[in-house]
Amino acid sequence: MATTGLDAALVATAVEEAAALPRLNSLIVARDGEVLVERVFRGPDLDTPVNIKSASKSVLAAVAGAAIGQGLLPGVEAPISTWLADDFPVAPDPRLNTLTVENLLTMQAGLGSTSGRNYGAWVSGRDWVGFALAQPFEAEPGGRMVYSTGTSHILSALLTEATDRSTLALTRDLLGEPLGIDIPEWPADPQGVYFGGNDMLMAPRDLLTFGELYRNDGVHEGRRVLPEGWVETSWRGRGTSRWSGNPYGYGWWIKQVGEREVYFAWGYGGQMVFVVPDLALTVVMTSDPSPVTQRDDHVDRLHALLDQRLIPAAERGG
């Protein structure tokens, strides 16, 4: 039997546990589009943009989808060489010519990662796109997932070349305007390509609107923002993280809680957008991303808050 609302006792427990997490800044819970929980535990208010870290990858994937829907980009099967061949290294690996837009969206480019221990050397360089494209292949294109912010940055460069518009302008026009959300300027590389996959700024309430866009199959207030079928395709796992074991689609992670599919955008340090479609549930959590140690369990505790409190609260209803 379908439920509505949220169980009050479980929500009260969830909020109490959330408040006790020293790095959790905000929590928003919506069901069927109605905001039922809004809390700021510390830090900025819900309308102040914050750094969403790698949840930017989910936003960038939406920009790519909207660009395809507007005819600004041919489709996910388009080869990246159409626009980025000039950025390929001298005597490039022939596999670069087989890479597609989809390979970038799903982190299945196969190129060596610029994340983790390689991140500092990459972002301190003079040519982020060229550096990412020059990484030796660790896997075949379309094969094993290699998580890399450099791969997302290549997508940002591709969007810029294909449309002759900055990724900032595209994000504002294709997402910001139709959703009625603020897209502040965020960092760019030395060539002026806006950082693809990190350091975007969005307010928690705007993140909720973004999550709701996906929950509603790419439609916002009756207006189609993402192409029909884009969300379903985005939420189909291709590669799998070697670290978490979670599948990854077009910029979104996927997990299962009981019998329920959960889709989530995930930024370093605990910037989260969770969507549970069959409960019509959308949850936003923003956190102080530092300090983070290898033993830190903050993100695990955010998942537990969703899995053990908020999902059962929606299952019981109120």
N, C-alpha and C positions, 0 to 999 in steps of 0.2 A: 504494500500500500504506500503510495507516495505521501511524503510529508511536506510541510511548509515551515518556515521559520527555523529557529534553533532552540535546543533544549537549554533552558535558563541556567540550570545547575551546572551543566557541563561548560557552558560559556563562562560562567563566573569562575570556575576552576581554571579554565584556559587563560582568562585575563590575569588571574592571580599568579599563575605560573609564568606567564609572559612578562609580567612586571618584575619578576624575580631574576630574569635573565639580564645580566648587567650590560650587555651590548645591544639588546633589542631596543630600537628607538620607537618604532610605530607598528601598529597592527590595524588592519582594516579587513572586515569580513562582510561579504555581501552574498545574499541568496536571492535568486530570481530577480537580480538587478536591484534589490533593496539593501541598502547599507544597514546592517544590524549591529556592527561593532566598529567603533572608531576610537582608538586610544593612541595618545602620545605619551610614552613613558619617560623619554628624555630626548634631547636634541631638538631639531627644527619642527615647525608645525607641518600639517599635512598638505599645505599648499606651497611649501618651499621646495624647490628642486634639490635633489640630492644625487650624489654619484651612484649610479646603479651598476657600476663595474660591468661584469660580463653578461648581465641581463641585457646589455646593449646588443648582444648578438641576436636576441629574439626580436628586438625592435628593428635591427638592420634587415633581418629576414622578412619582416613585414613590409619594409620599404621596397625590397626587391619584388615581393609579390604584388604590391600596389603598382610598381613600375611596369610589371608584365601586364597587369590588368589594364593599364592606361596605354599600352602599346609602345612604351618607351624602351622596352627590352623584349627581345623576341620570345624568350621562354627559357626554361631551366636547362634544356638540352643544348643551348648555344655554347660553342667553344669559347673559352676566355681569350684565345689567341686573336679573335676578331678585334679586340680592343686593346689588349695588353702585350702584343708580340714585341713591341719596342722596349718593354721592360724586362723581357727574357734575358738571361745571361748569354754571353758569347758562347757559341757552340752548345746550345741548350739540350737538355735531355729530351729526346723525342716525345716522351710521355707528356711534357708540358702542352703539346699540341692537342692532346686528347682530353685535357681537363675541361669540365663544363661548369656552368653556373651552379648546377645541382651539387656537384662535388664540393664546391665552396660552402654551400648552405648546410650540407650534412657532415662537414669535417672529414670528407673522404677524398680529399685531394691527394693524400699520400705523401705530401711534402713533410720534411722534418719540422718539428714543432718549434715555434718561437715563444711558447709559453714556458712557465716554470723557470728552470735554471738558465734558459736561453733568452728570457724576456729582456733583461737589462741590456745585454749586448745589442739586441735588436732595436729597442726604442732609443738607444743612444747613438745609433748610426745615422748616416746622412740620407739613406735611401731605403725606407721601410719596405716599399713594394718590391724593389729589386732584390733586397736581402731575403724576403720571404720566398720569392720565386726561385732564388738560387739555392735553396736548401736541398740537400740530397733526398731522394725519395726513400721513405721508410716502408712504404706499402704501395701497392698498385692503385692507380686512380679508380675510385668506386669500390675499393676493398675495405681493409681494416680502417677504423676510425683513428685519426691522429689529431687530438685536440690541439688547436693552435690559433691564437689570436691573430697571427700573421695571415692565416687563411681567410679570416673574416675581413682583415684589412685589404686583402686583394679584392674581395667583393666590393668594398667601398670604392676602391680605385676604379674597378670595372664600371660601377654605376655612374661615377663621375665622367669617365670617358664615353660611355654609351649615350649619355643624356646631355653632355656638355653643361651639366649643372652640378653644383657641389652636393655632397651627401647631406649637408645641413639644409640646403634649400629644398632638396627632395623630401627629407623627413618632415620639414615644416609644411610643404605643400600637399604631400600624399597622406600624411598621418595627422600632423598638428591641426591643420585647418578643418578637415572633416570630423575629427574627434573633438575639436574645441579644446585642445590641450596645448600647453606651453612647451616649446622645444628650445631651450637656451643653447647658445653656442657652446661647443665642447672642443677639446684639443684637436689639432691637425698635425700631420707629419711635416717634415721640412719642405715638401713639394706642395703643401696646402691641401692634401687629401685628408678629409676628416677621419679621425680614428675610427676604424671599423671594428666594432666588437668590444670596446671598452670606454669607460669614462664619460658616457652620455649622462646628462642630468635630467631627471624627471621627478616631479612631486609625487608623493605616495597616492594622492587621489587621482592623478593622471595615470599612474601605473594601474590603478584599478580600472579606469576606463579602457586602457590598453588590454588588460586581461579580459574584460567584458566583451571587447571586440572579437576576441578569439572564441569566447564562450558562445557568442551569437553568430558563429560561422562567418565572420568577416563583415557583418552588417552592424552599423551604428545608427540608431534612431531612424531606421527605415532606409538608410543610404548604404549601398554596397561600397565598402572601402577596399576589401581584398577580393580577388577573383573568386568566383564560385568554385568550391572544391579545394581552395588553397589551404584552409585550416585542416581539413581532413588529411590532405597530403602532408602538411607540416607535422602532423601528429602521428605519422607512421614511422616507427623507428627503423633506421638503417644500420648505422654503426652502433657500437656499444663501448661505453667508457671502460678503459682498463682499470680505472681507479674505483669507480662506484658500481660498475656493472649495469648502469642504467642505459637504456637505448636513447638515441638522439635522432631527431628528425630535422626539420628546417629551423634550426636555432632554438628548439625546445627539447627539454628532457622529458622522459616518460618513466613512470613507475606505476606499480600496482599496490593498492592498499585494500586487502581483502579481495573482493570481486570488482573493485572500482579502479578504473583507469584515472590516473592523475597526471596532468601535464604541467610542467613548470619552467619558468625562466629563472635563471640562477646566476647571481652576481657574487663575486668574491666577498667573503666576510658576512654573508647573510642578507643579500638583497634578493627577495623572492617574490614571484607572482605564481600562485598555484591556481589551477583551474580543474574542477572536478565536474565534468559536464553532466553526468547523470544525477547529480545532486543540485545542479544549477548553482554551484558554489564557486566563488572567486575570493581568494585571500591574498593580501599584500602584506609583506613584512619588510621593513628596512632596518638596517643595523649599522652600528659603528664598525667599519671594516678592520680597525686596528685596536689593540694588537692581536695578531693572529699567530699562533704557534702551531707546530705540527701536531701537537697533542690537543689542540683546542677542539671542543665538541659542540660549539655554538650552533653550527648549521645542522648537526644531528638533532639537537634539541628543538630547533625550529621544525624540522620534519616530524618529530615526535608530537609537537604541539598540534600540528595538522592531523596526523594519523590517529592519535589517541584521544584527542579532545574535540577538535572542530568537525572532523568527518562524522564521528559518532553523534555530535550535537545536531548535525543536519539530518542524520539518519533517524534520530528520535523525533526531531521537529519540536516546535514550540507553539 
